[in-house]
Amino acid sequence: MTVPASLPARTEFPIIANDANLVYLNASFQMPLSKSSRDAAVAQLDSQMNDKAPKAAWFDTVAETRKKVANFINSPTESVAFVKNTSDGLNIFIRSLQWEKGANVVILDGEHPNQSYAWLALEEQGLEVRRIPTPNFANSDTFKPVVDEKTICVGISWVMFHSGQKNDVPGICKHFRPLGVHVLVDGTQTLGWVPVDVREARPSALAFGCHKGMNTPAGLAVLYVDPDLVPHITPPMVALQSVANMPSSLIVATPLKYVGNASKFEGGNANYMAVHALGGYLSLLERIGGIQVVETYLYGLADRLIEGMAALGVTTVASTDRARRSPHNIVFPLLDPKWLMFLSSKGIQISQYRAGVRVSLGIYNNTADIDRFLLAMKEGSLSIQLA
C-alpha cells in the first residue's frame, strides 16, 4: 500500500514538529497535546480568569461537545455522559446493575485491570467473576462455553492495551445481548484511532478515557449507555444534574426523580477545561478528513512497520489481519529491558509491557518515524536479542 508521507496534523504537535531527534511512538500511553486541544482548554481557563459569569458559556460548550461525541460514535446525544476517567465510567455502569448472589460475569484474564478490579470488588457480595484465557482474538465463540443462565455481563476491551488485538465487539454484542447478557466495553485504546458506531455494535455500555486517542488533558472520559437501558438503571451516586424534579429554590423535593438521559450518571460539575479540549480535538479530526481517514492512514503506517520488522525476523503479538488488530497499537515480543533503554537513547519513545515492545501511533506520525524506528532496531539487533 502507498502511504502518504504524513497527515496534515504534525505541526499541531509542537514537541514533535520542533524536535528533530524525537520519534514519539507512545500514543497508547498518552498523546502529546495538540494546539487545537490546548487552545480550546486555555480559552476555558481564560474565561474563568477574565469573565464575570462564564459558567453559562461552559454549559453551552458541554452541550455542543456532547453532540460532537454523539455524532462521533453515532449515538443519541442523550446516551452520552462525561465522567472523570475510564475506571469511573466502568464502575458507574457496573454498580448500576441489579443482580442476585450467585450471578456471574465473564472477562478475559488479560483484561485491563480497570475493568477486572471493578468486577472483582463485587466478589465479596456474591458475584462470581469468571476469568478465561485470553486468545489472540476474542469473539462470541470465546465466551460461549462459560456464559450461562446466571451470567449478567461480558466485559471486554475493544482493543487490548498490551497486545493491540482488536476483538469482535459487534459479534459479541450480537450474540449475547439478545440473551439478556450485558456487554461492557472498554474503548480507551479504540476511540480516536478506530471508527466506532454504537448503533451498529450495540454494547450495553462503552467507557473510554479521553487523554489518549482523544487528546485531552487527563481527568475526562465518556460513558455511553444504550438508550434502551438509560431509563431502567439507577446510578450509584446522585448529583444535582441527576435529578429531574429539583425546584428552582434548590430546596430538595421528594420523591427523587431521575432525568431521563445519561447525564444522571455524571457526578457534579464536568471537567470543563478537558471538555473544551475534547471539542477542539474533534474539530481537528474533522479538518484532516475524519476518523476513517485516520484509521486508513495509520493502518498504512502499521503495515510498513510490520513488514520492516518481519524483514528482521520479528512478528507481531497480535494477528497481522487488519480485522483482528488495531491500526495504531503494534506489539512485538521483545522482552529484553535493554530495548527500552536503547530506543530511548535514540530519541524513540515507546512502551514495554508483559507482551513486549509496544509501538503506538498517532495522527502526527509519518513514514520517516517508522523508518527511524526500523533503522534503530536493525542497529540494536547487533547487541540485543530479537526475542
N, C-alpha and C positions, 0 to 999 in steps of 0.2 A: 504494500500500500504506500502511496505517495503521501507523506505527511507535510503540511506546511511548516515552515521553519518555526513559526510561533503564532499564537493568537494575539490580537491587538490589545493585550492586557498587561504585558510585562512592566511597562512604565507606571502602572498603577501601584507597584510594589517597590518603593524606593530602595529598601535594603537589598533587593535582588538586582534591580536595574543599575544601581550605583556601585556595586561591589563585584568587580570582575573576577575576584577569587572565590566567590561564594557560589556553590551549587546546592540549592535548597531542595532536598528530596524528602521532606518530612511533613507533608501536608496532613497526613493522617494523625499526627501528634498535635500539631497546631499550625495553621497558616499564618504567615506574616499579615499584618493588617493592610488592606488596600487603602488608597487615597479616598475612594468613594465611601468606604465604611467609616474611615477616620473622620472625614469631613462631615458626614451626617451625625456622627457621635458628638463632635465638637460643637456643631450647631445647637444640639440639645443642651450641652453644658453652658454655652454662651447665653442661651435663653434664660437659664436659671440664674446666671450672674447678672444679666442686664435687663430682663423684663420684669415688670411688677407682678404679673399674674400669668405665668407661662403654661400652667398646667392644662388649661383647656386646649391649647395647641398640641400639647403632648398627647392628650386623649385622641385628638384627630389623627395624629401620626400613628398611634397604636391601631386605630381602626383601619387606616389606609394600609398599614403593613400587614395586618391580619388578612385583609383582602388579597394582598400580593402573595402571601404564603398560601392561602387557599387556592389561588389560581395556579401557583407553582406545583402543588401536589394534586390539583383537580379535586378539591374538596369544597363542600359548603363552608362558607365563612363561619357559620355557627358551630362548626365542629373543631375549630382551631383555638387552642389555649396557649398562652405564654406562661411558661414556668421557668424555674431557675437553672435546671440542668437535666440531663438525661435521667439520672437517678431519681430526681424529683418526679418527672413525668411517669416513669415506670412504676414507682411506688404509689403515686396517686391512683393510677388505674388498678394496680394490684390490691390496694387497701379499700378500693370501692366495691370489689366483688363480694358477693354473698355466697357462702359455701358452708357445708357441714363437715364435722370431724370425720376423717376418713377419705375426704376428697383428695385428688392428686393433680399435679401439674407435671409436664414433661419438658425438659430442656436438654440441650447438649452439654456434655461435661466440659467442653471447651468454650461455652458461652461466656460472654464478658461478665466479670464479677458484679457489675452494677445490677444486672438482671438476676444473676444467680443468687446473690445475697438477699435481694429483695424477696425472693420466694423462700429461701432457707430460713429467714427470720420468722416465718409463719409455721415452721415445723413444730415448735413447742405448743402451738394452738391446735395441732392435729392435722395439719396439711402434710401430705406425702409429696416430696419432691423427687421425681424420677429423673436421674441424670444418666443419659445414654451416651455411648461412644460417639465422638464427633467424626463423621466421614469427611471426605474432601469435597462433598457436595450434598446438601440436605434437601430432600423433597418430602412429599407426603408419605412415601414408602418408608422413609427413615423412621417415622413416628408411629405408623400403623400398628406394629407389633406390641407397642406398650401403651397406647391410648385405649382406655376402656370406658365403661359407663360412668365411672366416678371421676373422669378427667374433666377438669374445668377449663384448662388453658394449656396451649403450647406456646412456649416462649422461644423466640428466635431472633438472631441478628440477620438483617438482610445481607450485609457484607460483614464477614468476620474480621475483627481487628488484627488478629495475629497471623492470618494466612492470606487474606484477600479474596477468599472464596465468596461467591455470590450465590446465596441459597434461593430456592424456588419458593419465595414467599407467596406469589399468587396461587401456585398449585397447592400449597399447604392450606391456605385460606379456603380455596375452592372445595377441598375435600372435607376439612374439619368443621368449618363454621356451620354448614347445614346440619351437622350432627349435634349442634349446641355447644361445641367446644370453642372457646375464645382463642384467638391468635394475637399475642402481644409482640410487637416488632420493635427492635432497637434499630433505628435508621441513622445513627450518628455517622457511620462510615459509608453512608449511601447518599444522603442529601447533599447537593452541590456538585456531585460528580455523575450521578446516575439519575435519569428521569424517573420520577415516581408518580404513579396515578393510583390514588387510593380508591377511586370508584371502580377501577378495574381489578386491583389487587384485593380489596375488601378485607383489610385487617380489622380486628376489633378495635385496636388502638395502635398508634405509632408514636414513638417518642424519639426526638433527635436533638442533641446539643448543637448549638449554632456556632461554636468557636472553632470548629474545624472547617468542613466544606462550605459552611455558610458565612464564614469570615466575619464574625463579630467578636468583641471582647468577651471574655469568659463571664458566665452568670446568666445565660439565656438559653432556653430550649423551647421546643414546640411539642405540645401534646395534641395529637389528633385522636378524636374518639368518633367511632362510627355514629352517624346521626341517628340511627335507629336505637342506639344504646344510650345516648346522652340523657334522655328524659327518665331512664329507668335505673340509673346507678347513682348512688349518693356519694358525694365527695367526702373524703376522710377528714377534711378540715373546712372551715367556713370563714369567709371574709365578707365584707360589706357587698362587694360586687357579685357574690354568690346568691344574693337574696333578691327575690322579685318584689317583695312587699315591704320594703324599707320606706317608712314615711319621710317626707322632706324635713321633718323635725329631728330626724335621727334618734328618735325615741323608739326602741325596738318594739315591733309589732309581732304578735303571735296569732296563729302558729306560723312557724318559719315556712316560707315557700321559696323554692329554688328557682333561679332563672332557667329558661328552657334551652340554654346553649352551653357551650364548653367553657365559657368564662366562669362558670360556677366552680371549676377546678383551679382557678387562679387564686393564690393566697395573698391578696393585698395588692399594693402598688406593683406595677411592672418594672422591670429594669429598663427605664425609658431610654437611657443612653444606648444600650445594646439593641433595643428595638429600632431606634433610629438608624443604627449601623446596619442592621439587617435589611431595612428598606433600601439603604444606599447600595448594598451589595447586590440585592435582587435587581435593581436598576442597571447595575454594571453588567450582570449576566445577560440582561436583555440587549444591552448595547453591543455586546460581542457576538450576538446571534442566538442566545438561548441555550438551555441545558442540553438539548440534543446535539448542538454543535460542540459543546464542551465534551460530552461523552465520546463523540466520534473522534475528536482531536486527541483526547487522552488515550483512547484505545490505540490510535496510531503510534503515539509515543511509546506506549507499553509494548506494542509488538516489536518496535525497534529495539527496545531494551531486552525483551525476552530472546529475540533472535541473536543479539550480540552476546548474551550470557550463554546461550546454547553453544555458540561457537567456542566458548571457553570450557564447555563440558558441564555447565551448571543449569539445571532445570528449575522450574518454579515449584513452590509448595502446592499451590492451587493448580487446577487444570489450566491448560492453555486455551481451552474452548471459551470463547468470549461469553457464551451463555452461562458459564459456571465460574467466571472470575470478574472482578471489578475492573474498571478501566484505569484505576489510579493507584491501587494498593497491591504491589507486587512483592512477594516474599521469596527469598532464595535460602535454601537450607545451609546457611553458612553460620555455624555456631561458635567458631573461634572468636573470643572477645577482641582479639587483635584487629579484626576487620573494622570494628567501630572506631578504634583509635587511629588506624591507618587512614581510613577515609576522612576522618576529621582533620588529620594533618594535611590533607589535600584540599581542604575547604569544602568538603562534601558532607552535608548534614543528612543523616538517616537515623532510623531506629533499629534496635536489635532486640528481639523478643525470643520467646521459647522456641519458635519455629525457625528463627534465623534472621537474616538481614532484611529489613523492610524498606523498600523504596516506595515512596508515596508522592504522587504528582499533583500539581495544582495548575490553574489556568496560566500561571506565569512561566511555567517550564517550557523549554524548547528542545529542538533536536541537539543543539550544542551541549545542553546539560546532560542528555543521555550519552552522548559521545564522550564527554569528560568522565562520566562515571565508568564507562566501559574501559577507557584507557587506564584509569586508576586501578580497576580490577585486574586488568592484564598485568600491570606493573606489580601490584600487590601479590599476585599469584606466584611470583618468583620466590617469595619468602613466607607466605601464609597459605595454609592448606585450603583448597577449594572444596571444602566438605564441612 
